[in-house]
């Protein structure tokens, strides 16, 4: 997979009759949509409507029960197993090795993704989320807010054209929420940002909103 920069309009996300069941019970009702960079799209809906499940399906972390999800780059489909090379994903469930430092966690992630230069992108991501001074602190010593910033740094590590953010403001104070808004604004200028959230402050960052009603695609706004 070529990681060279591509035109912003080249990255796209699509769902076609996408559905997922957990142990025979519905986690995401069938829905279809098509999204294109640049911009911000918010996924909203009540608890259990499938917001987090949808992001995991798009990231290639879950296999759909029915239908399919597509990520395309320059008109070519990116297989689920390769999507980590073109997208950044962050969720409240993202965990790190607590005995390692912030920098060690990110350089390990960069190595796992095949980057030759691991230190520079890891340090740049930490600086961008305000953790530059905490780079060599163990994750176990971080507050919940600082850990959330580290999740955001993880998503930004490869400077991907597609960002999938699940409740990005979770555990953050006012300064942290302003950071999220700034990052989303910056990334949306050259790529596509998809945010799963019920926080009005976050979904108002989006020009388009997909509302899940537990029965598939509700409406776009």
N, C-alpha and C positions, 0 to 999 in steps of 0.2 A: 504494500500500500504506500503510495507516494504521499508524503506529508508536506509537500511544497504548498505555499499559499495558492488558493484558487479564487476565482471571481466569486463575490458574495452571492450572486444569484445561482451559483452552481450547487449549493447545499440545500437539500429539500427533505422533508419528512412527510410520510403518507401512511394512513391507516385504511385498510379495506376490509370491512366487516370484522374488525378486530375484536376478539372476545377472549376472556380468560376465566376459568373456573378453579376454585380452590376446593379440593376434596369433594367435588361434585356440586359445590355451591358457587353461585356467581360472584366473581371478584370484579369483573368488568363486563358490562353488557355490550353487545356488538355496536360498533360505531365506525364511521368513516370520515376522513378529512384529509386535506392536503395543505401543507405549510411550506413556505418558501422564504429564504433569507433575502434581505436583512429585516430584522424586526424582533419584537417580543410578543409571545403568545402566552396567555395565562390559562391554566386548566383549573377550574373551580368545581365545587360540588360538595355535598354533605359527606360526613364520615361514612366510609364504606362504599362510596360511589365508584371508586376505582382510580383515583388520581395517582397515587403512588404506583399502583399496578401498571397503569398506562405508561408512566415514565420508564419503568423497568422493562416493559415490552419494547419500547422504542430503543432503549439502550442495548437490547439483546441479552438482557440478564434473565428474562423469562421467555418460555416458548408459549405462543398463543394456543389456546384450545381450538379456536377457529379463526379464519381470516388470516391476515398477515399485516406486518408493519414493514415499511420500506424507508431506508435512508439512502439517498442518492447523492453522488458527488460527481460533478461535471457530467451529468446524465447517465452515470453508471451506478448500478446498485452496489451498496456496500453490504456484504454478508454480515449477519449478526455477530459472528466470531471476530470480525475485523472492525466493528463499529467503535471500539475503544480507541482506535487510532484517529478518529475524526470527531469524537465528542468528549465532553467532560460531564461527569455525573456527580451530584452531591445530594445526599439525603441524611436525615437525622440518624439513620441506622448505620451509616458509614463509620467503621471502627478502625483504629490504628493500633500499632504495637506500642503499648504504654511504656515499656522499658526502653524504647528508642526515642531519640529526640525528634523534633518536628522535621528537621533537615534530613535526618536519616530515613524517616518514613517516606519523605518525598523523593529522595534519591533512589531508594529501593523501588518505588513505584515507577520512576523514570527508567531505571534499568530493566524492569519487567516489561516495559513498553518499547524496549529496543533503542533508547536514546544513547548515543555515544557520549555526548556531553550532558552529564546528569546534574552536576553541581549548579551550573549557571541557571537553568530553568527552574530548579527547585528554589534557589535563593530569590529569583525574580518573583516567583509566585508568592513566597512568604512576604516579601517586601510589599507586594501589591495589596495584600490583605492586612497589613499592619503587624505582621509577626516577625519582621526582620530581626528585632532585638531579642526575640524568643527562639530563634532558629535552633539553638543548641540545648534548649530546655527539653527535658523528658515530657512526653505527652501526659504522663501521669500527674504532672505538676500543673497542667493547664486547667483553667476554669471551664465551665460548660460553654461560655461565650467564646473563649479562645479556641476551644476544640471545634466549634462551629466555623470559625474563621479558617481553621486548618482544612476543614472539609471543602470550603470554597477554594482554597489554594490548590487542593488536590484536583478539583474540577478544572482549574485554569492551567494546570501544569504543562500541557501540550499546546497551549494557546489554540484550542480547537475551534473550528467554525460553527460547531453546534454545542450549546450548553443546555443540560437538563438539570433543573434545580428543584428539589422537593423541599418545600418549606424553608427557603434560604434564610429567613429572619429568625428561625427558632433559636431561643436562648440569647439573642443579641440585645444589647442595650441600644440607646439612640445612636451612638457613634457607629456601632456595628450595622444598624439598619441603613444609615446613610451610606456606609461603605457598600452594602449590597446594591443600593440604588445606583451608585456611581459605576460599579462594575457592570451591572445590567445595561446601563446606558452606553457604556463604552463598547461592550461586546455586540450590542444590537446594531451598531453602526456598520459593522463588517461581517456579521454572521447572524445566526438564529438562536434566540434564547427562549426556552420553554420553561415556565414556572408553574409548579403545582402548589396552589395556595388557596386559603379562604380569607387571608388577610387583605382587606380592601386596599391598604397602603401598597401591597405588593401587586395585586392584580391590576391596579390602576396604572402600573408601569407599562402595561401591554396595550397595543393597538387593537388586538383581537383577543376575545375570550371564548373558550369552549367550556360550557357548563355541563357537567355530568349530572344526570338526574337519577342514576341507578338503573336507567333503561336505555343506555346508549347516549348518542349525541343529543344534548338538550337544545341549545341554541348558541349562536355566535353573536358577539356584540362588539 
